[in-house]
């Protein structure tokens, strides 16, 4: 699927169009057949209604508490000097004090305007941001499946929409939550490679698929060869499973908060960190990642 999400279409027909007074709408790209317009106001309201629904769930509070504890520990590691944080970015604030400014990156959310699971996952993201008082503009989101209308919805809500496919290769310079619900192993592997050091990994808090489950469900040879960065840290990272009610099993199953403690990372041989090679996946079967167009 292309970056513009041109292959995606809204499946639901809009009703009562003639009775409504000029809602803000965005048309899908011209390449789509049977074009339909995405009502931004209605979509935002649907998302906020889902946020309200989740806020009342007991498991949601447990998610917020677990993520908050992991983020607080990451901030403490920065304050104690266990992690190196870049201070040469003036846009991040004055006096180089950026350790308290959390960031968030969300990958692989999916077409939330038509997919109920993706809408619930977006609602949970918004609740976690609110719980940690992370500004919406400090949360970057990307999925090549987003339509142009969905990108406008996210911007309307205040989130930052990335314009290029990073393939998960996002370098952290401060404590960052990575929200990666049901993403492919290659995306996680790329993220680890980009931050492959005992200074950067402890700055990361991943809310996503369990690394232990990835290992258990993948042939050992394939896991070590194609997803070597996950395979090297799976035994030393900290995983806290997150609860999931049975009615939302397709939305939040097999999710954990994953963190990387410096003390555990230092148990690995020093050769682990030398000259990490960028993953290629040339012979990887069933690759679950959309690579960027190299010709662009």
C-alpha positions in Angstrom: 0.0 0.0 0.0 1.3 3.4 -0.8 2.1 6.2 1.7 -1.0 8.1 0.6 -3.2 5.1 1.6 -4.7 5.2 -1.9 -6.0 1.6 -1.8 -8.1 2.1 1.3 -11.8 3.0 1.0 -14.4 3.9 3.6 -16.9 1.0 3.6 -19.8 2.8 5.4 -22.2 5.0 3.4 -23.1 8.3 4.8 -26.7 8.9 5.6 -28.8 12.0 5.8 -26.2 14.1 3.9 -28.9 16.5 2.6 -30.1 17.4 6.1 -26.6 18.4 7.4 -25.0 21.8 7.2 -21.6 21.7 5.6 -19.5 19.5 8.0 -15.8 19.5 7.5 -15.0 16.8 5.1 -12.0 15.4 3.2 -12.2 13.4 0.0 -10.1 10.3 -0.5 -7.5 10.3 -3.3 -8.8 10.4 -6.9 -7.5 6.9 -7.6 -10.1 5.3 -5.4 -13.2 3.8 -6.9 -16.6 4.7 -5.4 -15.1 7.6 -3.6 -16.6 8.6 -0.3 -15.9 11.5 2.0 -14.6 11.2 5.5 -16.5 13.4 7.9 -13.7 14.7 10.2 -16.0 16.0 12.9 -18.0 12.8 13.1 -14.8 10.7 13.1 -13.3 12.7 15.9 -16.5 12.4 17.9 -16.5 8.6 17.4 -12.9 8.5 18.7 -13.7 10.6 21.7 -16.8 8.4 22.5 -14.5 5.4 22.5 -12.1 7.2 24.8 -14.9 7.8 27.2 -15.9 4.1 27.0 -12.4 2.9 27.7 -11.9 5.3 30.6 -14.5 3.5 32.6 -12.9 0.1 32.2 -10.9 -1.4 35.1 -8.2 -2.8 32.8 -7.6 0.7 31.4 -6.5 2.0 34.8 -4.1 -0.9 35.2 -2.6 0.0 31.8 -2.1 3.6 32.8 -0.5 2.6 36.1 1.9 0.1 34.5 3.0 2.5 31.8 3.3 5.3 34.3 5.6 3.2 36.5 7.8 2.3 33.6 8.1 5.8 32.3 8.9 7.2 35.8 11.7 4.6 36.0 13.0 5.7 32.7 13.0 9.4 33.8 14.8 8.4 37.0 17.5 6.7 35.0 18.1 9.9 33.1 18.2 12.0 36.2 20.7 9.6 37.8 22.9 9.8 34.7 22.4 6.2 33.6 21.4 7.4 30.1 22.8 10.0 27.8 20.2 12.5 26.6 20.8 15.0 23.7 20.7 18.6 24.8 21.7 20.3 21.6 18.2 20.7 20.2 17.1 24.3 21.1 13.5 23.6 20.0 13.1 21.1 22.8 13.3 23.8 25.5 15.5 26.2 27.2 18.6 25.5 29.4 18.9 22.0 27.9 16.4 20.6 30.4 14.6 18.0 28.3 14.6 14.9 30.5 11.1 15.7 31.8 9.7 16.2 28.3 8.3 12.9 27.3 7.8 12.0 23.7 5.6 9.3 22.1 5.8 7.6 18.7 3.0 5.4 17.4 3.5 3.0 14.5 1.0 0.6 12.8 -2.3 1.9 14.1 -4.2 1.0 11.0 -7.3 2.5 9.3 -9.1 3.7 12.5 -12.0 5.3 10.6 -13.2 1.9 9.3 -11.6 -0.6 11.7 -13.1 -0.8 15.2 -9.9 -2.4 16.7 -7.8 0.4 15.4 -10.2 3.0 16.8 -10.0 1.3 20.3 -6.2 1.3 20.0 -6.1 5.0 19.2 -8.4 5.7 22.1 -6.1 3.9 24.5 -3.1 5.8 23.1 -5.0 9.1 23.9 -5.7 7.9 27.4 -2.0 7.0 28.0 -0.9 10.4 26.7 -3.3 12.1 29.0 -2.3 10.0 32.0 1.4 11.1 31.5 0.5 14.6 30.5 2.2 14.2 27.2 1.2 17.0 24.8 -0.6 15.7 21.7 1.9 17.5 19.5 4.7 15.5 21.1 3.2 12.3 19.8 4.1 11.3 16.3 2.0 8.8 14.4 2.6 6.9 11.2 1.0 4.1 9.2 1.2 3.7 5.5 -2.4 2.5 5.7 -3.7 5.9 6.8 -5.9 7.6 4.2 -5.5 11.4 3.6 -8.7 11.9 5.5 -7.4 10.0 8.5 -4.2 12.0 8.5 -6.4 15.1 8.7 -8.4 13.7 11.6 -5.2 13.0 13.5 -3.9 16.5 12.8 -7.3 18.0 13.8 -6.9 16.2 17.2 -3.5 17.8 17.6 -1.2 14.8 16.9 1.9 15.0 14.7 1.6 12.9 11.5 4.9 11.8 10.2 5.2 12.2 6.4 7.9 9.6 5.7 8.1 5.9 6.4 10.8 5.5 9.0 10.5 1.7 8.9 10.7 1.9 12.7 14.2 3.4 12.5 13.6 6.2 15.0 16.5 7.4 17.1 15.6 8.4 20.6 17.2 11.5 22.2 15.0 11.6 25.3 12.6 9.2 27.2 10.1 8.0 24.6 7.0 5.8 24.6 6.7 3.6 21.5 3.1 2.6 21.0 3.2 -0.3 18.5 0.1 -2.5 18.8 0.2 -5.7 16.8 3.1 -4.6 14.6 5.3 -7.0 12.7 8.6 -8.2 14.2 10.7 -6.3 11.6 9.4 -3.0 12.8 10.5 -3.8 16.4 13.8 -5.2 15.2 14.5 -2.0 13.2 13.7 0.2 16.2 16.1 -1.8 18.4 18.9 -1.6 15.7 18.6 2.2 15.5 19.0 2.5 19.2 21.4 -0.3 19.7 23.4 1.0 22.7 23.3 0.8 26.5 22.7 4.6 26.4 19.7 4.7 24.1 17.7 1.5 24.9 17.0 2.5 28.5 15.3 5.6 27.2 12.6 3.5 25.5 9.3 2.3 26.9 7.6 0.0 24.4 3.9 -0.7 24.6 3.3 -3.5 22.1 3.7 -7.1 21.3 5.4 -9.4 23.8 9.0 -10.2 22.8 8.7 -13.5 24.6 5.7 -14.4 22.6 7.5 -13.5 19.4 10.3 -15.9 20.4 8.0 -18.7 21.3 6.1 -18.5 18.0 9.0 -18.2 15.7 11.3 -20.9 14.5 14.6 -20.4 16.4 16.8 -20.2 13.4 14.6 -17.6 11.7 14.3 -15.6 14.9 18.0 -15.4 15.5 18.9 -14.8 11.8 16.2 -12.3 10.7 15.3 -10.7 14.0 18.7 -10.7 15.7 18.2 -7.6 17.8 15.0 -8.9 19.4 16.6 -12.3 20.0 19.6 -10.7 21.8 17.5 -8.6 24.2 14.6 -10.9 24.8 16.3 -12.5 27.7 17.4 -9.3 29.4 14.5 -6.9 28.8 11.8 -6.3 31.4 8.3 -7.3 30.3 5.1 -6.5 32.2 2.0 -8.2 30.6 -1.0 -5.9 30.2 -4.5 -7.1 31.0 -7.0 -7.6 28.3 -10.8 -8.2 28.7 -12.2 -11.1 26.7 -14.5 -8.9 24.7 -11.4 -6.9 23.4 -9.1 -9.9 22.8 -8.6 -9.0 19.2 -7.7 -5.4 20.1 -5.3 -5.7 23.1 -4.2 -9.3 23.4 -0.6 -10.3 23.9 0.4 -6.7 24.8 3.2 -5.8 27.3 5.2 -2.9 28.6 8.8 -3.5 27.6 11.7 -1.7 29.1 15.5 -2.1 29.0 17.4 -1.7 32.3 21.1 -0.7 32.0 22.1 -3.3 34.6 20.5 -6.1 32.5 21.9 -4.8 29.3 25.4 -4.7 30.8 25.1 -8.5 31.4 25.5 -9.0 27.6 29.0 -9.4 26.2 30.6 -6.1 25.1 30.9 -7.5 21.6 27.1 -7.3 21.4 27.2 -3.6 20.9 30.0 -3.4 18.3 29.2 -2.5 14.7 25.5 -3.4 14.6 24.5 -4.2 11.0 21.4 -2.7 9.6 18.7 -5.4 9.1 18.0 -6.3 5.4 15.3 -9.0 5.4 16.1 -10.0 1.8 15.3 -13.7 2.4 12.7 -13.3 5.2 9.5 -15.1 4.6 6.2 -13.5 5.6 7.8 -10.1 6.2 5.3 -8.0 8.2 6.5 -4.5 7.3 5.8 -2.0 4.5 9.2 -0.8 3.3 9.6 2.7 2.0 9.9 3.4 -1.7 13.7 3.6 -2.3 13.1 5.5 -5.5 11.4 8.4 -3.8 
